[in-house]
Every structure is written in C-alpha cells, then in structure tokens.
Amino acid sequence: MPGNQQKARIDQIKLEKRLRRSAGQAIDDYNMIQNGDRIMVCVSGGKDSYTMLDLLLSLRRNAPIDFELVAVNLDQKQPGFPAHVLRDYLSSLDIPFEILEQDTYSVVKRVIPEGKTQCSLCSRLRRGALYTFAKKRGFTKIALGHHREDIMETFFMNLFHGGTLKTMPAKLKSDDGDNIVIRPLVYCREQDIERYAAIKNFPIIPCDLCGNQENLQRLQTKQLLRDWQHRFPGRVENIFRGLQNVTTSHLLDTSLFDFAGLEGGRAGSTTARFHLHSA
C-alpha cells in the first residue's frame, strides 16, 4: 500500500507540473499577463475555472512580475443554486472575490421555448454582465477557463455548422474594445483538468440552468474528438498544432492573401474580363 501511495503522489506531482507548465507557456506565448495587471478570474463552479484559479495562484507566487487576481462569480439566480458553496470555497483562499447577482435565468426561460437549446443566450447574457462589471471595476484582463478541447470543439463546430475557420483565441479584445480576454488553459488537456479537479476535491457545482440540457452539436463534436484520440493517438495533438501553424496562401480567403497580386498588373484586367464574360 505505501508503494501505491507513493506512486499516486508522484503521478499527482507530475500532473500539477504539467498543468502549470502548460498554463505558464500559454501565458508567455500570448503575452497574457503584464506587470501591474488586475485580472478578473471568472469562476463558475466547474472543474475548468477552479483549475484555472488554482494554477494562476500558484504561478503568481513565483512570477517575476506583480499582478492582482480577483475571483468573480455570477450568480444567475437559477432555482436551487447552492450559492454558499463558492462563497465558502473562495473565503478559504488568500484572494479577494466578488459574487455578482443577476437574474439571467428568468430571461432565458422567458425568451427560449421549452426544449430548445438555451446555452447560447445564457452565454451572451453572462458575458455581457461580466464584461460590464470588469469595465466598471477597472480590471485590465478577464480570465476564462476554456481548455484545449474547448478550442478544438469550437473550431469544428464553426467549420461544420458555420462555414468559417475560426475558434476561441487565446487572447482577444472584446467587440466593444473595453476588455482583454485571456484563456490561460488553452494548452491544457481536458483529461488532465478532470484528474486535477478530482485530486484537489474542488466543490463542483453542475450547471443546471436548463436541467443539464446538453448542447447536442458540441456533445457530438466532443465525442468525435475523443473517438479520434482513442483510435488514432496523436491526431488531436496534430489538429491543435495545425491551429497554430496557418499558411494563408494555401487557403482560399482573398482577404487574407493577395492572390490577385501574384501576377502583378495583369491580374486585375484578367479578373475583370472573366467577371464581364460571366455576366
């Protein structure tokens, strides 16, 4: 038994190091955190946001720069939500926190017909509330807990259902230009986060806003990736690397690459004749 316990402890240490290294690398690669930043860490009560907060606290202890972390949770007023769970957990940490209260639950239930997917509207309302709060309180960054698989699932959902090549970026400026969003877990594997959350015994709060309604398209995409990971080891890693190695000249978007300019002055007149002939 002692031998098994020692092995489990070694595995836990390796897991923690792997996650810290992945998060730290992502922060460095995308210049996510600068000296003096005030970062609003969005904590939902799920495994991802708990892990993100834990890793950021750990990284801050040894960081060569100073930055502030404030945990923020949005209480959306869904019936039966155990608000005390997050409050008790955050109170146990050496970090300031805020619990926002906004009844988005009633809005979603009123607007979305029963049986329809409610996640999209819920997400927009939640994002709007958090962005507004971040601007009001002077935060320089908003940290969200999306991990590697979230990034790839979003990529394929946009490709399959939206006809676009895009996903959730590691760092972005919000449409209103007022907030910078960062995703420190962008290099972290979901299976590692699941193990880490179990080891840390985070007080997970399931999302039951819509009765644990599954987003069918995202669930199907998740299952596809897991199937590939099982049947073709390394494929998922290659897909993720592909998102970091884009050759715009080998795609078809004329706004990203000057295909017409490859032939100098001849291209414009030739294109014009083809358009005229087609008309």
TORLO-831790 format. One record per residue (C-alpha): residue in three letters; y negated, x, z. Coordinates in Angstrom, 1 decimal. Each point is the difference from the previous one (the first is absolute). Layout:
N
ALA / Y / X / Z
...
END
This chain:
279
MET / 0.0 / 0.0 / 0.0
PRO / -2.5 / 2.7 / 0.8
GLY / 0.7 / 1.5 / -3.4
ASN / -0.8 / -3.3 / -1.7
GLN / -3.1 / -0.4 / 2.0
GLN / -1.2 / 3.5 / -1.0
LYS / 0.7 / -0.7 / -3.6
ALA / -1.9 / -3.3 / 0.2
ARG / -2.9 / 1.8 / 1.6
ILE / -0.1 / 2.6 / -2.7
ASP / 0.1 / -2.7 / -2.7
GLN / -2.9 / -1.7 / 1.7
ILE / -2.1 / 3.1 / 0.1
LYS / 0.7 / 0.7 / -3.7
LEU / -1.0 / -3.6 / -0.9
GLU / -3.2 / 0.3 / 2.0
LYS / -0.8 / 3.3 / -1.7
ARG / 0.8 / -1.4 / -3.5
LEU / -2.3 / -3.0 / 0.5
ARG / -2.9 / 2.1 / 1.5
ARG / 0.4 / 2.5 / -2.8
SER / 0.0 / -2.8 / -2.7
ALA / -3.1 / -1.8 / 1.6
GLY / -1.8 / 3.3 / 0.4
GLN / 0.7 / 1.0 / -3.6
ALA / -1.3 / -3.3 / -1.3
ILE / -3.2 / 0.3 / 2.1
ASP / -0.6 / 3.5 / -1.4
ASP / 0.9 / -0.8 / -3.6
TYR / -2.4 / -2.9 / -0.2
ASN / -2.6 / 1.3 / 2.4
MET / 0.4 / -3.2 / 2.1
ILE / -1.7 / 1.2 / 3.3
GLN / -3.1 / 2.1 / 0.5
ASN / -1.7 / 1.3 / 3.1
GLY / -1.8 / -2.7 / 1.9
ASP / 1.8 / -2.9 / -1.6
ARG / 0.4 / -3.3 / 1.9
ILE / 3.2 / -1.5 / -1.1
MET / 1.0 / -3.6 / 0.4
VAL / 3.8 / 0.0 / 0.3
CYS / 1.3 / -3.4 / -1.0
VAL / 2.9 / -1.0 / 2.3
SER / 1.9 / -3.1 / -0.9
GLY / 2.9 / 0.3 / 2.4
GLY / 2.5 / 1.1 / -2.7
LYS / 2.0 / 3.2 / -0.2
ASP / -2.3 / 1.6 / -2.6
SER / -3.4 / -0.4 / 1.8
TYR / 1.6 / 1.1 / 3.4
THR / 1.4 / 3.1 / -1.7
MET / -3.4 / 0.7 / -1.7
LEU / -1.9 / -0.2 / 3.2
ASP / 2.6 / 2.2 / 1.9
LEU / -0.2 / 2.7 / -2.7
LEU / -3.8 / 0.0 / -0.2
LEU / -0.2 / 0.4 / 3.7
SER / 2.5 / 2.9 / -0.2
LEU / -1.8 / 1.7 / -2.9
ARG / -3.4 / -0.4 / 1.7
ARG / 1.2 / 2.0 / 3.0
ASN / 0.5 / 3.1 / -2.1
ALA / -2.6 / -0.7 / -2.8
PRO / -2.6 / 2.7 / -0.8
ILE / -2.6 / -2.7 / -0.2
ASP / -1.3 / -2.7 / 2.3
PHE / 0.4 / -3.7 / -1.0
GLU / 0.1 / -3.3 / 1.9
LEU / 2.8 / -2.5 / -0.1
VAL / -0.4 / -3.7 / 0.9
ALA / 2.9 / -2.4 / -0.2
VAL / -0.9 / -3.4 / -1.4
ASN / 2.2 / -3.1 / -0.2
LEU / -0.9 / -3.3 / -1.6
ASP / 1.3 / -3.0 / 1.9
GLN / 0.3 / -2.6 / -2.7
LYS / 0.8 / -2.8 / 2.5
GLN / 3.4 / -1.0 / -1.3
PRO / 1.8 / -2.2 / 2.6
GLY / 2.1 / 1.9 / 2.4
PHE / -1.4 / 3.5 / -0.9
PRO / 0.6 / 2.2 / 3.1
ALA / -3.5 / 1.5 / 0.2
HIS / 0.8 / 1.7 / 3.3
VAL / 2.6 / 2.3 / -1.6
LEU / -2.4 / 2.0 / -2.0
ARG / -2.7 / -0.1 / 2.7
ASP / 2.5 / 1.3 / 2.6
TYR / 1.3 / 2.8 / -2.3
LEU / -3.5 / 1.2 / -1.1
SER / -1.1 / -0.1 / 3.6
SER / 2.7 / 2.6 / 0.8
LEU / -1.4 / 2.5 / -2.5
ASP / -2.9 / 2.4 / 0.3
ILE / -2.0 / -1.8 / -2.8
PRO / -2.7 / -2.7 / -0.2
PHE / 1.1 / -3.2 / -1.6
GLU / -1.4 / -3.4 / -1.2
ILE / 1.8 / -3.3 / -0.4
LEU / -1.9 / -2.1 / -2.6
GLU / 0.6 / -3.8 / 0.0
GLN / -0.4 / -1.9 / -3.3
ASP / 1.9 / -3.2 / -0.8
THR / 1.2 / 0.9 / -3.5
TYR / 3.3 / -1.9 / 0.8
SER / -1.7 / -3.4 / -0.3
VAL / -1.7 / 1.0 / -3.3
VAL / 3.2 / 1.2 / -1.6
LYS / 1.9 / -3.1 / 1.1
ARG / -2.8 / -2.3 / -1.3
VAL / -0.4 / 1.8 / -3.4
ILE / 3.6 / 0.9 / -1.0
PRO / 2.5 / -2.8 / -0.6
GLU / 3.1 / -0.1 / 2.1
GLY / 2.8 / 2.2 / -1.5
LYS / -2.4 / 2.2 / -2.0
THR / -0.4 / 3.7 / 0.7
GLN / -2.8 / 0.4 / 2.5
CYS / -0.1 / 3.8 / 0.3
SER / -2.7 / 0.6 / -2.7
LEU / -2.6 / -2.2 / 1.6
CYS / 0.9 / 1.1 / 3.5
SER / -0.4 / 3.6 / -1.1
ARG / -3.4 / -0.6 / -1.6
LEU / -1.4 / -1.8 / 3.1
ARG / 1.4 / 2.7 / 2.3
ARG / -1.5 / 2.8 / -2.2
GLY / -3.4 / -1.8 / -0.1
ALA / -0.1 / -0.3 / 3.8
LEU / 0.9 / 3.6 / 0.6
TYR / -2.4 / 1.4 / -2.7
THR / -2.9 / -2.1 / 1.5
PHE / 0.8 / 1.3 / 3.5
ALA / 0.3 / 3.6 / -1.2
LYS / -3.4 / -0.1 / -1.6
LYS / -1.6 / -1.7 / 3.0
ARG / 1.3 / 2.5 / 2.4
GLY / -0.7 / 3.1 / -2.1
PHE / 3.5 / 1.2 / -0.7
THR / 0.2 / 2.7 / -2.7
LYS / 3.6 / -0.7 / -0.9
ILE / 2.5 / -2.8 / 0.2
ALA / 3.7 / 1.2 / 0.5
LEU / 2.8 / -2.3 / -1.4
GLY / 3.7 / 0.6 / 0.6
HIS / 1.4 / -0.3 / -3.5
HIS / 2.9 / 2.4 / -0.6
ARG / 1.6 / 1.6 / -3.1
GLU / 2.2 / -3.0 / -0.8
ASP / -3.0 / -2.4 / 0.3
ILE / -1.7 / 2.1 / -2.7
MET / 2.9 / -0.1 / -2.4
GLU / 0.7 / -3.7 / 0.6
THR / -3.6 / -0.8 / -0.9
PHE / 0.2 / 2.2 / -3.1
PHE / 3.0 / -1.8 / -1.3
MET / -1.4 / -3.4 / 0.9
ASN / -3.2 / 0.7 / -1.9
LEU / 2.1 / 1.3 / -2.9
PHE / 2.5 / -2.9 / -0.1
HIS / -2.3 / -2.8 / 0.8
GLY / -3.6 / 1.2 / -0.8
GLY / 0.4 / 2.2 / -3.0
THR / -1.9 / 2.9 / 1.6
LEU / 0.8 / 3.5 / 1.1
LYS / -1.5 / 0.1 / 3.5
THR / 1.0 / 0.0 / 3.7
MET / -1.7 / 0.3 / 3.4
PRO / -1.7 / 3.4 / 0.0
ALA / 0.1 / 2.4 / 2.9
LYS / -3.8 / -0.2 / 0.3
LEU / -2.5 / -2.3 / -1.5
LYS / -3.5 / -1.4 / 0.4
SER / 0.0 / -3.8 / 0.5
ASP / -1.5 / -2.2 / -2.8
ASP / -3.1 / -0.6 / 2.0
GLY / -0.5 / 3.7 / 0.4
ASP / -0.4 / -0.2 / 3.7
ASN / 3.4 / 1.2 / 1.2
ILE / 2.4 / 2.9 / -0.6
VAL / 3.7 / -0.9 / 0.4
ILE / 2.6 / 2.6 / 0.7
ARG / 3.8 / -0.3 / 0.1
PRO / 1.3 / 3.0 / 2.0
LEU / 3.7 / -1.1 / -0.3
VAL / 0.0 / 0.1 / -3.8
TYR / 2.5 / 2.9 / 0.0
CYS / 2.2 / -1.4 / 2.8
ARG / 3.3 / -1.7 / -0.8
GLU / 0.6 / -3.5 / 1.3
GLN / 3.4 / 0.8 / 1.3
ASP / -1.5 / 2.9 / 2.1
ILE / -2.6 / -2.4 / 1.4
GLU / 2.7 / -2.6 / 0.9
ARG / 1.9 / 2.7 / 1.9
TYR / -3.1 / 1.3 / 1.7
ALA / -1.1 / -3.5 / 1.1
ALA / 3.4 / -0.6 / 1.5
ILE / 0.1 / 3.3 / 1.8
LYS / -3.6 / -0.6 / 1.4
ASN / 0.9 / -3.5 / 0.9
PHE / -3.2 / -1.4 / -1.3
PRO / -0.6 / -3.7 / 1.0
ILE / 0.4 / -1.4 / -3.5
ILE / -1.7 / -3.4 / -0.7
PRO / 1.5 / -1.7 / -3.0
CYS / -2.4 / -1.7 / -2.5
ASP / 0.8 / -3.7 / 0.4
LEU / -3.3 / -1.3 / -1.5
CYS / 2.1 / -1.8 / -2.7
GLY / 3.3 / -0.3 / 1.8
ASN / 1.2 / 3.4 / -1.0
GLN / -0.5 / -1.0 / -3.6
GLU / 1.1 / 2.8 / -2.3
ASN / -2.1 / 1.0 / -3.0
LEU / 2.9 / -0.4 / -2.5
GLN / -1.4 / 2.3 / -2.7
ARG / -0.7 / 2.8 / 2.5
LEU / 3.4 / -0.5 / 1.6
GLN / 1.8 / 0.3 / -3.4
THR / -2.0 / 3.1 / -0.7
LYS / 1.0 / 1.5 / 3.3
GLN / 3.6 / -0.8 / -0.6
LEU / -0.2 / 1.7 / -3.5
LEU / -1.3 / 3.2 / 1.5
ARG / 2.6 / 0.0 / 2.8
ASP / 2.7 / -0.5 / -2.6
TRP / -1.3 / 2.9 / -2.1
GLN / -0.2 / 2.2 / 3.1
HIS / 3.7 / -0.8 / 0.8
ARG / 1.3 / 0.3 / -3.6
PHE / -2.2 / 2.7 / -1.3
PRO / -1.0 / 2.4 / 2.8
GLY / -3.3 / 1.7 / -0.8
ARG / -1.3 / -2.7 / -2.4
VAL / -2.4 / -1.6 / 2.5
GLU / -1.4 / 3.5 / 0.8
ASN / -0.5 / 0.7 / -3.7
ILE / -1.8 / -3.4 / -0.5
PHE / -2.4 / 0.9 / 2.8
ARG / -0.6 / 3.4 / -1.4
GLY / -0.7 / -1.6 / -3.3
LEU / -2.9 / -2.0 / 1.6
GLN / -1.5 / 3.4 / 0.9
ASN / 0.5 / 1.5 / -3.5
VAL / -1.8 / -2.1 / -2.5
THR / -0.6 / 1.1 / -3.6
THR / -2.6 / -2.4 / -1.4
SER / 0.4 / 1.4 / -3.6
HIS / 3.6 / -1.2 / 0.1
LEU / -0.8 / -3.6 / 0.9
LEU / -1.8 / -2.7 / -2.1
ASP / -3.2 / -0.6 / 1.9
THR / -3.0 / 0.8 / -2.4
SER / -2.4 / -0.2 / 3.0
LEU / 1.7 / 3.0 / 1.7
PHE / 0.6 / 2.3 / -3.0
ASP / -2.1 / 0.5 / -3.2
PHE / 2.8 / -0.6 / -2.6
ALA / -2.6 / -0.8 / -2.7
GLY / -1.8 / 3.3 / 0.7
LEU / 3.1 / 2.1 / -0.8
GLU / -1.0 / 0.0 / -3.7
GLY / -3.7 / 0.5 / 0.5
GLY / -2.3 / -2.0 / -2.4
ARG / 2.8 / -1.4 / -2.1
ALA / 1.5 / -2.2 / 2.7
GLY / -2.9 / -2.5 / 0.2
SER / -0.2 / -0.8 / -3.7
THR / 3.8 / -0.3 / -0.3
THR / 0.2 / -2.3 / 2.9
ALA / -2.9 / -2.1 / -1.4
ARG / 1.9 / -0.4 / -3.3
PHE / 3.2 / -1.1 / 1.7
HIS / -1.9 / -2.6 / 2.0
LEU / -1.7 / -1.3 / -3.1
HIS / 3.3 / -0.2 / -1.9
SER / 1.6 / -1.8 / 2.9
ALA / -2.8 / -2.6 / 0.1
END
